[in-house]
Amino acid sequence: MAHQHYKIYKPFGLISQMGSNNVKEKRTKRFISELYDFVEGSMAIGRLDEKSEGLLLMTTDGKLSDTVNRSGIEKEYYAQLDGSISPEAIEELQQGVEIGIAGKKYRTKPCAARLIKEDPGFPKAHPLLRVGTHRPNSWLSVTLTEGKFRQVRKMTAAVGFPTLRLVRVRIGSVTLQGMNPSDVIDFPDMPAVLNLE
């Protein structure tokens, strides 16, 4: 049987997995499975944490998932930061910064980072993010070829500008364009579009 692939706009507050065996988690958390009647065996390719939004790809093909995760494919994020980020801080991010991963120090690989001057036009932030209650803020585009746990958040905090809101807008050539939060689209061409066939 052919594998199934999906493209999702993950909203704030959902975990990037189908469910959990943890009783407390089952009771207190919300999972990606509530968005759609996914085919059995569907799994997220990479993760977005509960408070992050944006593009998430899913597949029933475990091999494809591994390939995407190991391929160094570009992932672009828009981060709304607490404060107006300085050119110096952007340069630091581009060159790589030291963050903590599983209790060890890790230096991030050089990446693309640039200030977004115009409003990216996302739907209103979830009230729990309390975006309007902070100092002036700024939007930054960060493009990574690696994906450590909460990496973008740790990177912007390391240069003094914590991330208030994080939206993944692109994986390779696949974008969020034309999608709204909670949208799920059947995406049979995903391997070809990602150049992984």
C-alpha positions in Angstrom: 0.0 0.0 0.0 1.2 3.5 -0.8 2.4 5.6 2.0 0.4 8.6 3.1 1.9 12.1 3.6 0.3 15.2 5.1 1.1 18.9 5.5 -0.2 20.5 8.7 -0.4 24.0 10.1 0.1 23.1 13.8 -1.6 25.5 16.1 -0.4 26.6 19.5 -1.1 24.1 22.4 -0.8 20.8 20.6 1.9 18.2 21.0 3.5 16.9 17.7 2.6 13.3 18.3 -0.5 11.2 17.9 -1.0 10.3 21.6 0.8 9.2 24.7 1.0 6.2 27.0 1.5 8.5 29.9 -1.9 8.7 31.8 -1.3 12.2 33.1 -0.2 13.4 29.7 -3.3 11.8 28.1 -5.5 13.7 30.6 -3.8 17.1 30.5 -2.3 17.5 27.0 -3.7 17.9 23.5 -2.3 15.9 20.5 -2.0 16.4 16.8 -4.4 13.5 16.3 -7.4 15.7 17.2 -6.9 17.7 13.9 -7.7 14.9 11.5 -8.5 11.2 11.0 -4.9 10.3 10.1 -4.1 6.9 8.7 -2.8 4.4 11.2 1.0 4.6 11.5 1.2 8.3 10.8 4.0 10.1 12.5 5.4 13.6 12.6 8.6 14.3 10.7 10.6 16.2 13.4 8.8 18.1 16.1 7.4 21.5 17.0 7.0 22.0 20.8 3.6 22.6 22.4 4.0 26.4 22.3 5.3 26.6 18.8 3.2 26.9 15.6 3.5 26.3 11.9 4.5 23.8 9.3 4.6 20.2 10.4 5.0 17.3 7.9 3.6 13.9 8.7 4.0 10.5 7.0 3.4 6.8 7.4 6.9 6.2 5.9 9.5 5.8 8.8 12.4 5.7 6.3 11.3 9.0 4.8 11.0 10.6 8.2 14.6 9.5 9.1 15.9 10.8 5.7 14.3 14.2 6.2 15.6 14.4 9.8 19.2 13.5 8.8 19.3 15.3 5.5 20.2 18.8 6.8 17.2 20.2 4.9 16.6 23.8 5.6 13.9 24.7 8.2 12.9 28.4 8.4 11.3 29.9 11.5 9.8 33.3 12.2 10.5 34.2 15.9 8.8 37.1 17.6 11.3 38.4 20.1 11.0 40.3 23.4 12.8 43.6 22.5 14.1 45.1 19.3 17.0 42.8 18.3 20.3 44.5 17.4 22.4 43.9 14.3 25.1 42.7 16.6 22.9 40.0 18.1 21.7 38.9 14.6 25.4 38.6 13.6 26.1 36.4 16.7 23.2 34.1 15.8 24.5 33.8 12.2 27.9 32.7 13.4 26.6 30.3 16.0 26.0 30.6 19.7 26.5 28.4 22.7 23.4 26.8 24.1 22.7 23.9 26.5 21.5 20.5 25.1 20.8 17.7 27.6 23.0 19.3 30.2 26.0 19.8 27.9 27.2 22.9 26.1 26.6 22.9 22.4 27.7 25.5 19.7 25.1 25.9 17.0 26.1 25.7 13.4 26.3 29.0 11.4 22.8 29.9 10.1 20.9 32.5 8.2 19.2 35.1 10.4 17.6 38.4 9.3 15.2 41.0 10.7 11.7 40.9 9.3 10.7 44.5 8.9 7.0 44.0 7.8 4.3 42.3 9.9 4.3 38.6 8.8 0.5 38.6 8.9 0.0 35.5 11.1 -3.3 35.0 12.8 -3.5 36.6 16.3 -1.3 35.0 18.9 -2.8 32.7 21.5 -3.7 34.7 24.6 -1.5 32.5 26.8 1.6 33.9 24.9 0.9 37.3 26.3 2.7 38.9 23.4 1.2 42.4 23.9 2.3 42.7 27.5 6.0 42.9 26.8 8.4 45.6 25.7 8.5 46.5 22.0 9.2 43.3 20.0 10.7 42.4 16.7 10.4 39.5 14.2 13.4 37.5 13.1 13.7 34.9 10.4 16.1 32.0 11.4 16.9 29.2 8.9 18.6 26.1 10.4 19.9 22.9 8.9 19.9 21.2 12.3 17.1 20.7 14.8 18.2 20.5 18.4 15.5 20.5 21.2 14.0 24.1 21.5 17.0 25.3 19.5 15.6 28.7 18.1 14.3 29.6 21.6 17.6 28.8 23.2 19.6 30.7 20.5 17.6 33.9 20.8 17.7 33.8 24.6 21.5 33.3 24.4 21.8 36.7 22.6 19.5 38.4 25.1 16.2 38.4 23.1 13.8 35.7 24.3 11.4 34.2 21.8 7.7 35.1 22.6 6.2 33.3 19.6 7.7 30.8 17.2 6.2 29.8 13.8 7.9 27.4 11.4 7.2 28.7 7.9 9.2 26.4 5.6 10.8 23.0 5.4 12.9 22.7 2.2 10.7 24.1 -0.5 7.5 23.3 1.3 5.8 26.4 2.9 2.8 27.4 5.0 1.5 29.6 2.2 -2.2 29.7 1.9 -2.8 27.6 5.1 -4.5 28.5 8.4 -3.9 27.1 11.9 -5.3 23.5 12.2 -5.4 22.9 8.4 -4.4 19.4 7.3 -3.7 18.8 3.6 -3.1 15.4 1.9 0.4 15.8 0.3 1.1 12.7 -1.9 3.9 14.6 -3.7 5.9 15.4 -0.5 8.9 13.1 -1.3 9.3 14.6 -4.8 8.8 18.2 -3.6 11.5 17.6 -0.9 13.8 16.0 -3.6 14.0 12.8 -1.6 12.8 10.3 -4.2 
